[in-house]
Amino acid sequence: MTALRSLRDALLIARFQLARAVRTRSALALCLLYLLGSTGATYVFTRILLQIENETARVLKVPIVERPGAMLDTLRERGDLANILEPLVGREDLVGWALEQPILTIVHFWFALGVLPFLAVAVGAESVAPDARDRSLRFELVRTGRLELIAGRFLGQGVLLLVATVFATLGTWAVAMGAMVEQPAGLQATTLLASAPRLWLWSLPFLGLGVACSQLTSTVNFARSLALGAAVGTWILFGVTKTDWAQGQPYFGALLEPLLPQTYVLDLWGPGWAWAGSGAILALLGFVAALVTLPIFARRNL
């Protein structure tokens, strides 16, 4: 009964967190920010693609085009598109599969991989600190425990990120339909939506870092700075694990790499459901990260 009560409390707190985000319009701000970023990035890519297509048209001595997309098949046959996609996809064995996807789906995915961690830590940093500052947390803690509070805040902010991730696909879809030609609307929409859960799972470890930092202070800006520093630190540590020095240490990489989200990022891109296992690990890392500072939070006088 205690476990069920804890779960119920966490779900109630998550629902309250979502309702407050809608009421204060922070949910709308997050969705719009992500949407604008995704739309802008994919539109810029279409301008680059247009220049590539027109340069190819000049080489082949065919009419240039006003909107990109008409020469994608030609770029595939010439290998130009593979050269563009290889640095985006990250692995040669997945380039062939990526060539079958709408190109803006790939651009959207890799743009989101870079942006989502920073959005996630910013969202997580706002989960506890504001309420600790005005001491409104006391009213919730009268009815539940601090573990349930943190779990509920993490779940609520996680659902908010999921909504924003799905919402952002609308911008990329609109760019594909309005700024390009010969793009199948149905395939573009389904591939974008299929990428949304993968991107959401990628964001969860960074959300957990934000929630953890939010428990340490009553100042949102300081919590956000700590969380951004922690997120950047994960990339630094991941880079260190790839150095010759780290490769020469038998236990360093083996112990550290499984704890870093970057270890699993390439597993999220590919056919089928092979990504689900790495996605589950990312979700677990996010929840564990959110609880790392719970012992400190549990001793805070709120």
C-alpha positions in Angstrom: 0.0 0.0 0.0 2.8 2.4 0.8 4.3 1.9 -2.8 0.9 2.5 -4.4 0.3 5.6 -2.3 3.7 7.0 -3.3 3.0 6.3 -6.9 -0.4 8.0 -6.6 1.1 11.0 -4.9 3.8 11.3 -7.6 1.2 11.2 -10.3 -0.9 13.8 -8.6 2.1 16.1 -8.3 2.9 15.5 -12.0 -0.6 16.5 -12.9 -0.4 19.6 -10.8 2.9 20.5 -12.4 1.5 20.2 -15.8 -1.6 22.3 -14.9 0.6 25.0 -13.5 2.8 25.1 -16.6 -0.4 25.6 -18.7 -1.8 28.2 -16.4 1.4 30.2 -16.3 2.0 29.8 -20.0 5.5 28.4 -19.5 4.3 25.3 -21.4 3.3 27.5 -24.3 6.7 29.4 -24.2 8.6 26.1 -24.3 6.6 24.7 -27.2 7.0 28.0 -29.2 10.7 28.2 -28.5 11.3 24.7 -29.6 9.0 25.1 -32.6 10.7 28.3 -33.8 14.2 26.7 -33.4 13.2 23.6 -35.4 11.5 25.6 -38.1 14.4 28.0 -38.5 17.0 25.3 -38.6 15.2 23.2 -41.2 14.4 26.3 -43.3 18.1 27.3 -43.3 19.0 23.8 -44.5 16.5 24.1 -47.4 18.4 27.2 -48.5 21.7 25.3 -48.4 20.1 22.4 -50.3 18.8 24.8 -52.9 22.3 26.0 -53.6 23.5 22.4 -53.9 20.8 21.5 -56.3 21.3 24.6 -58.4 25.0 23.9 -58.6 24.3 20.3 -59.7 21.8 21.7 -62.3 24.5 23.9 -63.7 26.9 21.0 -64.0 24.3 18.9 -65.7 23.2 21.8 -67.8 19.5 21.6 -66.8 17.2 24.4 -65.6 17.8 25.7 -62.1 15.0 25.4 -59.6 13.4 27.9 -57.3 12.5 25.5 -54.5 14.6 22.5 -53.4 13.5 18.9 -53.6 13.1 18.4 -57.3 16.7 17.1 -57.7 16.9 14.9 -54.6 16.8 11.7 -56.7 19.7 13.1 -58.8 21.7 13.9 -55.7 21.1 10.4 -54.4 22.3 8.8 -57.6 25.4 11.0 -57.8 26.3 10.3 -54.1 26.1 14.0 -53.2 23.3 13.4 -50.7 25.2 10.6 -49.0 28.1 13.0 -48.5 25.7 15.4 -46.9 24.1 12.8 -44.6 27.1 11.0 -43.5 28.3 13.6 -40.9 24.6 14.1 -39.8 23.9 10.4 -39.3 27.2 9.7 -37.7 27.7 6.1 -38.8 28.3 4.8 -42.3 26.2 1.7 -41.8 23.1 3.9 -41.4 23.6 6.2 -44.3 21.8 3.8 -46.7 18.8 3.6 -44.4 18.9 7.4 -43.9 18.7 8.0 -47.7 15.3 6.4 -47.6 14.0 8.9 -45.1 12.8 12.4 -46.0 15.8 14.6 -45.7 14.2 17.2 -43.3 13.3 14.4 -40.9 17.0 13.7 -40.6 17.9 17.4 -40.2 15.2 17.8 -37.6 16.4 14.8 -35.6 20.0 15.9 -35.4 19.1 19.5 -34.7 17.0 18.3 -31.8 19.8 16.1 -30.5 21.9 19.3 -30.0 19.2 21.6 -28.7 17.1 19.3 -26.5 19.6 18.8 -23.7 19.8 22.5 -23.0 16.1 22.9 -23.1 15.7 20.0 -20.8 18.1 21.2 -18.2 16.5 24.6 -18.2 13.0 23.1 -17.7 14.3 20.8 -15.0 16.0 23.7 -13.2 12.6 25.3 -12.7 11.0 22.3 -11.1 11.8 22.9 -7.5 13.8 26.1 -6.9 11.0 28.6 -7.4 8.7 26.9 -4.9 11.6 26.5 -2.4 12.2 30.3 -2.6 8.6 31.3 -1.8 8.3 28.2 0.6 5.1 27.0 -1.1 6.7 23.5 -1.1 5.7 23.2 2.5 2.0 22.9 1.6 2.8 19.9 -0.6 5.2 18.3 1.8 2.5 18.3 4.5 0.6 15.7 2.4 3.5 13.7 0.8 7.2 13.0 1.1 10.1 14.6 -0.7 10.8 11.5 -2.8 7.3 11.6 -4.2 7.6 15.4 -4.7 10.8 15.0 -6.8 9.4 12.0 -8.7 6.2 13.9 -9.5 8.0 17.1 -10.6 10.3 14.9 -12.9 7.3 13.2 -14.4 5.4 16.4 -14.9 8.3 18.2 -16.6 9.0 15.1 -18.7 5.4 15.0 -20.1 5.8 18.7 -20.9 9.0 18.0 -22.8 7.2 15.2 -24.7 4.4 17.6 -25.8 7.0 20.2 -26.9 8.9 17.6 -28.8 5.8 16.5 -30.7 4.7 20.1 -31.3 8.1 21.0 -32.8 7.6 18.5 -35.6 4.9 20.8 -37.0 7.4 23.4 -38.0 9.6 21.0 -39.9 6.6 19.5 -41.6 5.4 23.0 -42.6 8.8 23.8 -44.0 8.9 20.6 -46.0 5.4 21.3 -47.5 5.9 25.0 -48.1 9.6 25.5 -48.9 10.3 22.2 -50.9 8.7 20.4 -53.7 7.8 16.7 -54.3 7.8 15.9 -50.6 5.2 13.2 -49.6 3.1 14.8 -46.8 2.2 11.5 -45.2 5.7 10.0 -45.1 7.1 13.3 -43.8 4.6 13.4 -41.0 4.9 9.8 -39.9 8.7 9.8 -39.9 8.8 13.0 -37.9 6.3 11.6 -35.3 8.3 8.4 -35.2 11.4 10.4 -34.2 9.7 12.2 -31.4 9.8 9.4 -28.7 13.5 8.8 -29.4 14.3 12.5 -29.0 12.2 12.7 -25.9 14.0 9.8 -24.3 17.3 11.5 -25.2 16.2 14.6 -23.2 15.3 12.7 -20.0 18.9 12.4 -18.5 19.4 16.1 -19.0 16.0 16.8 -17.4 17.1 14.8 -14.5 20.3 16.9 -14.2 18.1 20.0 -14.1 15.8 18.6 -11.4 18.8 17.6 -9.4 20.4 21.0 -9.5 17.0 22.6 -8.7 17.0 20.8 -5.4 20.2 22.5 -4.3 19.2 26.1 -4.4 16.2 28.5 -4.1 17.5 30.7 -7.0 16.3 29.6 -10.4 19.1 31.3 -12.4 21.7 29.6 -10.2 20.0 26.2 -10.6 19.9 26.8 -14.4 23.6 27.7 -14.5 24.5 24.6 -12.5 22.4 22.4 -14.7 23.9 23.9 -17.9 27.3 23.3 -16.5 26.5 19.7 -15.6 25.1 19.1 -19.1 28.3 20.5 -20.8 30.3 18.4 -18.3 28.8 15.2 -19.7 30.1 16.0 -23.1 33.5 16.8 -21.7 33.6 13.5 -19.8 32.4 11.6 -22.9 35.3 13.2 -24.8 37.7 12.3 -22.2 36.6 8.6 -22.4 37.6 8.7 -26.1 41.2 9.9 -25.4 44.2 7.7 -25.6 44.8 8.1 -21.9 41.3 6.9 -21.0 41.6 4.0 -23.5 44.7 2.9 -21.6 42.9 2.8 -18.3 41.1 -0.6 -18.0 38.3 0.5 -15.7 37.9 4.2 -16.4 35.8 4.0 -19.5 34.0 0.8 -18.5 32.7 2.5 -15.3 32.0 6.0 -16.7 30.6 5.4 -20.2 27.5 3.6 -19.1 26.5 6.6 -17.0 26.8 9.1 -19.8 23.8 9.7 -22.2 26.1 10.3 -25.1 27.0 6.6 -25.0 23.6 5.7 -26.3 22.8 8.5 -28.6 23.7 6.8 -31.9 21.6 3.8 -30.9 18.5 6.0 -31.2 18.9 6.4 -34.9 18.1 3.4 -37.1 15.4 1.1 -38.4 13.1 -1.0 -36.3 12.9 -1.0 -32.5 16.5 -1.5 -31.8 16.5 2.0 -30.2 14.0 1.0 -27.5 16.6 -0.7 -25.2 18.9 2.3 -25.2 15.9 4.6 -24.8 14.9 2.7 -21.6 18.4 3.1 -20.3 18.2 6.9 -20.9 14.9 7.1 -19.1 16.4 5.2 -16.1 19.5 7.5 -16.2 17.2 10.5 -16.1 15.2 9.3 -13.1 18.4 8.4 -11.2 19.9 11.7 -12.0 16.9 13.5 -10.6 17.4 11.7 -7.3 21.1 12.2 -6.9 20.7 15.3 -4.8 17.7 14.0 -2.9 19.7 13.3 0.3 20.7 17.0 0.3 17.2 18.2 -0.5 15.8 15.9 2.3 17.9 17.8 4.9 17.0 21.3 3.7 14.8 23.4 5.9 11.9 24.4 3.7 
